[in-house]
């Protein structure tokens, strides 16, 4: 049986996510990552969020190019896409990744 790293995904409520944002407002390595489609992002988004569409062909490539030492709050509309993105990020070696569960607005 191969060794597998098992991590426990850190899921935050809206209140907890807002607190994480507040605590990291001056942290240049803190990123709010919106993994919805560009159309969804255009309609409404968290201020300062970076949009990388999880459905895009180059999603994994774009994620792999991010700073693995950064702190990331990942969100979508309901938590499913962000959960998948967080799992990928953890597989790629990101350590400080949080899933913002539920609608963030």
N, CA and C atoms as a LAMMPS dump frame, in Angstrom:
ITEM: TIMESTEP
0
ITEM: NUMBER OF ATOMS
315
ITEM: BOX BOUNDS ff ff ff
-5.0000000000000000e+02 5.0000000000000000e+02
-5.0000000000000000e+02 5.0000000000000000e+02
-5.0000000000000000e+02 5.0000000000000000e+02
ITEM: ATOMS id mol type element x y z
1 1 1 N 0.841 -1.179 0
2 1 2 C 0 0 0
3 1 3 C 0.884 1.239 0
4 2 1 N 0.653 2.122 -0.93
5 2 2 C 1.457 3.334 -1.058
6 2 3 C 1.149 4.3 0.077
7 3 1 N 2.184 5.032 0.493
8 3 2 C 1.975 6.06 1.507
9 3 3 C 1.181 7.201 0.895
10 4 1 N 0.145 7.588 1.593
11 4 2 C -0.675 8.707 1.126
12 4 3 C -0.775 9.719 2.243
13 5 1 N -0.607 10.958 1.878
14 5 2 C -0.748 12.022 2.846
15 5 3 C -2.23 12.312 3.009
16 6 1 N -2.719 12.226 4.218
17 6 2 C -4.123 12.509 4.47
18 6 3 C -4.209 13.845 5.182
19 7 1 N -4.98 14.745 4.611
20 7 2 C -5.162 16.052 5.22
21 7 3 C -6.631 16.233 5.54
22 8 1 N -6.888 17.066 6.517
23 8 2 C -8.258 17.396 6.864
24 8 3 C -8.53 18.776 6.299
25 9 1 N -9.452 18.832 5.356
26 9 2 C -9.774 20.103 4.734
27 9 3 C -10.342 21.056 5.786
28 10 1 N -9.838 22.262 5.76
29 10 2 C -10.332 23.282 6.678
30 10 3 C -11.453 24.042 5.99
31 11 1 N -12.664 23.831 6.469
32 11 2 C -13.831 24.496 5.899
33 11 3 C -14.274 25.593 6.856
34 12 1 N -14.522 26.769 6.294
35 12 2 C -14.899 27.92 7.098
36 12 3 C -16.319 28.357 6.78
37 13 1 N -17.04 28.738 7.813
38 13 2 C -18.341 29.367 7.609
39 13 3 C -18.107 30.772 7.072
40 14 1 N -19.167 31.438 6.665
41 14 2 C -19.037 32.815 6.17
42 14 3 C -18.44 33.705 7.255
43 15 1 N -18.889 33.555 8.488
44 15 2 C -18.37 34.366 9.594
45 15 3 C -16.875 34.104 9.789
46 16 1 N -16.47 32.839 9.773
47 16 2 C -15.051 32.495 9.93
48 16 3 C -14.222 33.008 8.757
49 17 1 N -14.778 32.937 7.552
50 17 2 C -14.067 33.43 6.366
51 17 3 C -13.851 34.934 6.459
52 18 1 N -14.867 35.653 6.906
53 18 2 C -14.726 37.111 7.063
54 18 3 C -13.651 37.441 8.092
55 19 1 N -13.561 36.655 9.143
56 19 2 C -12.527 36.865 10.16
57 19 3 C -11.139 36.575 9.582
58 20 1 N -11.015 35.527 8.78
59 20 2 C -9.742 35.219 8.125
60 20 3 C -9.323 36.374 7.216
61 21 1 N -10.261 36.917 6.465
62 21 2 C -9.974 38.057 5.591
63 21 3 C -9.51 39.248 6.426
64 22 1 N -10.217 39.525 7.516
65 22 2 C -9.859 40.659 8.37
66 22 3 C -8.447 40.489 8.93
67 23 1 N -8.132 39.304 9.413
68 23 2 C -6.816 39.052 10.014
69 23 3 C -5.68 39.131 8.995
70 24 1 N -5.988 38.903 7.735
71 24 2 C -4.947 38.871 6.696
72 24 3 C -4.971 40.077 5.766
73 25 1 N -5.678 41.122 6.14
74 25 2 C -5.827 42.269 5.23
75 25 3 C -4.493 42.901 4.836
76 26 1 N -3.475 42.778 5.673
77 26 2 C -2.16 43.347 5.35
78 26 3 C -1.132 42.284 4.976
79 27 1 N -1.587 41.073 4.736
80 27 2 C -0.695 39.967 4.389
81 27 3 C -0.586 39.873 2.866
82 28 1 N 0.574 40.205 2.291
83 28 2 C 0.704 40.154 0.829
84 28 3 C 0.622 38.736 0.258
85 29 1 N 0.724 37.732 1.108
86 29 2 C 0.644 36.339 0.643
87 29 3 C -0.746 35.738 0.858
88 30 1 N -1.711 36.572 1.206
89 30 2 C -3.087 36.103 1.38
90 30 3 C -3.853 36.334 0.084
91 31 1 N -4.517 35.285 -0.398
92 31 2 C -5.256 35.361 -1.66
93 31 3 C -6.67 34.84 -1.45
94 32 1 N -7.632 35.627 -1.9
95 32 2 C -9.017 35.171 -1.971
96 32 3 C -9.183 34.639 -3.38
97 33 1 N -9.466 33.363 -3.5
98 33 2 C -9.52 32.698 -4.799
99 33 3 C -10.948 32.272 -5.118
100 34 1 N -11.494 32.854 -6.166
101 34 2 C -12.849 32.558 -6.648
102 34 3 C -12.708 31.578 -7.803
103 35 1 N -13.273 30.379 -7.667
104 35 2 C -13.103 29.352 -8.698
105 35 3 C -14.352 29.196 -9.574
106 36 1 N -15.229 30.19 -9.546
107 36 2 C -16.419 30.16 -10.399
108 36 3 C -16.049 30.577 -11.822
109 37 1 N -17.026 30.499 -12.715
110 37 2 C -16.805 30.914 -14.099
111 37 3 C -16.624 32.424 -14.17
112 38 1 N -15.99 32.93 -15.23
113 38 2 C -15.845 34.377 -15.374
114 38 3 C -17.195 35.103 -15.391
115 39 1 N -18.204 34.469 -15.951
116 39 2 C -19.53 35.087 -15.989
117 39 3 C -20.094 35.254 -14.577
118 40 1 N -19.955 34.23 -13.762
119 40 2 C -20.412 34.321 -12.371
120 40 3 C -19.602 35.373 -11.613
121 41 1 N -18.314 35.39 -11.851
122 41 2 C -17.426 36.335 -11.179
123 41 3 C -17.813 37.769 -11.509
124 42 1 N -18.131 38.028 -12.774
125 42 2 C -18.497 39.372 -13.208
126 42 3 C -19.752 39.866 -12.498
127 43 1 N -20.685 38.96 -12.236
128 43 2 C -21.939 39.341 -11.582
129 43 3 C -21.72 39.82 -10.153
130 44 1 N -20.845 39.144 -9.413
131 44 2 C -20.6 39.493 -8.019
132 44 3 C -19.374 38.736 -7.526
133 45 1 N -18.534 39.414 -6.763
134 45 2 C -17.318 38.779 -6.251
135 45 3 C -16.851 39.501 -5.003
136 46 1 N -16.005 38.833 -4.252
137 46 2 C -15.418 39.453 -3.073
138 46 3 C -14.326 40.424 -3.519
139 47 1 N -14.271 41.603 -2.925
140 47 2 C -13.25 42.581 -3.303
141 47 3 C -11.843 41.989 -3.195
142 48 1 N -11.068 42.201 -4.241
143 48 2 C -9.69 41.725 -4.272
144 48 3 C -9.525 40.275 -4.68
145 49 1 N -10.622 39.59 -4.983
146 49 2 C -10.545 38.164 -5.328
147 49 3 C -9.878 37.949 -6.68
148 50 1 N -9.152 36.854 -6.761
149 50 2 C -8.545 36.379 -8
150 50 3 C -9.471 35.31 -8.556
151 51 1 N -9.84 35.418 -9.83
152 51 2 C -10.742 34.441 -10.446
153 51 3 C -9.956 33.471 -11.311
154 52 1 N -10.007 32.189 -10.947
155 52 2 C -9.456 31.121 -11.777
156 52 3 C -10.558 30.075 -11.904
157 53 1 N -11.111 29.962 -13.087
158 53 2 C -12.255 29.089 -13.363
159 53 3 C -11.861 27.618 -13.254
160 54 1 N -12.491 26.91 -12.338
161 54 2 C -12.169 25.495 -12.14
162 54 3 C -12.493 24.661 -13.375
163 55 1 N -13.395 25.134 -14.226
164 55 2 C -13.759 24.392 -15.433
165 55 3 C -12.822 24.667 -16.61
166 56 1 N -11.919 25.631 -16.468
167 56 2 C -11.002 25.978 -17.558
168 56 3 C -9.985 24.859 -17.782
169 57 1 N -9.608 24.661 -19.031
170 57 2 C -8.637 23.616 -19.38
171 57 3 C -7.293 23.805 -18.679
172 58 1 N -6.929 25.06 -18.41
173 58 2 C -5.628 25.343 -17.803
174 58 3 C -5.712 25.601 -16.296
175 59 1 N -6.799 25.176 -15.671
176 59 2 C -6.989 25.427 -14.234
177 59 3 C -5.821 24.89 -13.401
178 60 1 N -5.484 23.624 -13.58
179 60 2 C -4.412 23.033 -12.773
180 60 3 C -3.082 23.747 -13.013
181 61 1 N -2.822 24.116 -14.25
182 61 2 C -1.586 24.838 -14.577
183 61 3 C -1.542 26.187 -13.857
184 62 1 N -2.662 26.901 -13.858
185 62 2 C -2.706 28.205 -13.181
186 62 3 C -2.543 28.044 -11.674
187 63 1 N -3.195 27.044 -11.112
188 63 2 C -3.069 26.797 -9.673
189 63 3 C -1.626 26.43 -9.332
190 64 1 N -1.008 25.592 -10.139
191 64 2 C 0.373 25.166 -9.896
192 64 3 C 1.34 26.345 -9.923
193 65 1 N 0.981 27.425 -10.613
194 65 2 C 1.831 28.601 -10.694
195 65 3 C 1.708 29.552 -9.513
196 66 1 N 0.803 29.27 -8.591
197 66 2 C 0.621 30.131 -7.423
198 66 3 C 1.659 29.812 -6.346
199 67 1 N 1.844 30.738 -5.436
200 67 2 C 2.784 30.602 -4.32
201 67 3 C 2.275 29.556 -3.325
202 68 1 N 2.961 28.448 -3.219
203 68 2 C 2.526 27.376 -2.314
204 68 3 C 2.65 27.755 -0.841
205 69 1 N 3.403 28.798 -0.547
206 69 2 C 3.569 29.244 0.837
207 69 3 C 2.514 30.271 1.244
208 70 1 N 1.675 30.674 0.305
209 70 2 C 0.639 31.654 0.603
210 70 3 C -0.504 31.057 1.407
211 71 1 N -1.406 31.939 1.819
212 71 2 C -2.631 31.541 2.505
213 71 3 C -3.783 31.826 1.561
214 72 1 N -4.65 30.846 1.351
215 72 2 C -5.72 30.954 0.361
216 72 3 C -7.085 30.686 0.98
217 73 1 N -8.014 31.575 0.7
218 73 2 C -9.427 31.356 0.99
219 73 3 C -10.08 31.108 -0.36
220 74 1 N -10.552 29.893 -0.579
221 74 2 C -11.115 29.49 -1.868
222 74 3 C -12.63 29.432 -1.733
223 75 1 N -13.334 30.032 -2.704
224 75 2 C -14.791 29.992 -2.639
225 75 3 C -15.411 29.855 -4.016
226 76 1 N -16.67 29.428 -4.009
227 76 2 C -17.504 29.354 -5.209
228 76 3 C -18.91 29.755 -4.771
229 77 1 N -19.919 29.183 -5.361
230 77 2 C -21.285 29.545 -4.974
231 77 3 C -21.791 28.718 -3.793
232 78 1 N -21.536 27.406 -3.822
233 78 2 C -22.108 26.555 -2.777
234 78 3 C -21.075 25.736 -2.008
235 79 1 N -19.846 25.704 -2.455
236 79 2 C -18.79 24.98 -1.751
237 79 3 C -18.271 23.746 -2.462
238 80 1 N -18.964 23.271 -3.484
239 80 2 C -18.529 22.061 -4.188
240 80 3 C -17.292 22.267 -5.038
241 81 1 N -17.303 23.293 -5.868
242 81 2 C -16.141 23.568 -6.722
243 81 3 C -14.943 23.994 -5.887
244 82 1 N -15.19 24.799 -4.868
245 82 2 C -14.073 25.228 -4.022
246 82 3 C -13.477 24.036 -3.278
247 83 1 N -14.305 23.092 -2.868
248 83 2 C -13.803 21.884 -2.2
249 83 3 C -12.862 21.123 -3.141
250 84 1 N -13.269 20.964 -4.393
251 84 2 C -12.426 20.267 -5.377
252 84 3 C -11.119 21.025 -5.602
253 85 1 N -11.199 22.353 -5.648
254 85 2 C -9.996 23.164 -5.845
255 85 3 C -9.048 23.029 -4.657
256 86 1 N -9.594 23.059 -3.449
257 86 2 C -8.765 22.915 -2.244
258 86 3 C -8.085 21.546 -2.231
259 87 1 N -8.808 20.5 -2.597
260 87 2 C -8.213 19.162 -2.647
261 87 3 C -7.04 19.122 -3.623
262 88 1 N -7.219 19.724 -4.794
263 88 2 C -6.136 19.782 -5.772
264 88 3 C -4.952 20.565 -5.216
265 89 1 N -5.234 21.712 -4.614
266 89 2 C -4.159 22.537 -4.071
267 89 3 C -3.376 21.774 -3
268 90 1 N -4.069 21.044 -2.163
269 90 2 C -3.376 20.257 -1.138
270 90 3 C -2.52 19.163 -1.774
271 91 1 N -3.025 18.531 -2.827
272 91 2 C -2.24 17.513 -3.543
273 91 3 C -0.982 18.115 -4.15
274 92 1 N -1.059 19.389 -4.544
275 92 2 C 0.078 20.075 -5.159
276 92 3 C 1.043 20.659 -4.126
277 93 1 N 0.746 20.489 -2.846
278 93 2 C 1.667 20.936 -1.811
279 93 3 C 1.322 22.237 -1.123
280 94 1 N 0.17 22.805 -1.396
281 94 2 C -0.266 24.009 -0.687
282 94 3 C -0.645 23.6 0.736
283 95 1 N -0.245 24.404 1.714
284 95 2 C -0.471 24.038 3.11
285 95 3 C -1.522 24.895 3.816
286 96 1 N -1.679 26.123 3.414
287 96 2 C -2.586 27.048 4.099
288 96 3 C -3.754 27.397 3.189
289 97 1 N -4.656 26.438 3.043
290 97 2 C -5.785 26.588 2.13
291 97 3 C -7.072 26.344 2.908
292 98 1 N -8.023 27.249 2.737
293 98 2 C -9.303 27.161 3.431
294 98 3 C -10.432 27.161 2.416
295 99 1 N -11.421 26.319 2.659
296 99 2 C -12.602 26.269 1.803
297 99 3 C -13.686 27.129 2.433
298 100 1 N -14.069 28.192 1.734
299 100 2 C -15.181 29.029 2.179
300 100 3 C -16.481 28.352 1.791
301 101 1 N -17.158 27.764 2.755
302 101 2 C -18.357 26.976 2.481
303 101 3 C -19.566 27.887 2.346
304 102 1 N -20.27 27.724 1.256
305 102 2 C -21.499 28.492 1.059
306 102 3 C -21.254 29.833 0.41
307 103 1 N -22.298 30.441 0.054
308 103 2 C -22.274 31.731 -0.637
309 103 3 C -21.623 32.783 0.232
310 104 1 N -20.692 33.526 -0.314
311 104 2 C -19.866 34.439 0.472
312 104 3 C -20.382 35.875 0.533
313 105 1 N -21.456 36.18 -0.14
314 105 2 C -21.855 37.586 -0.235
315 105 3 C -22.939 37.974 0.737
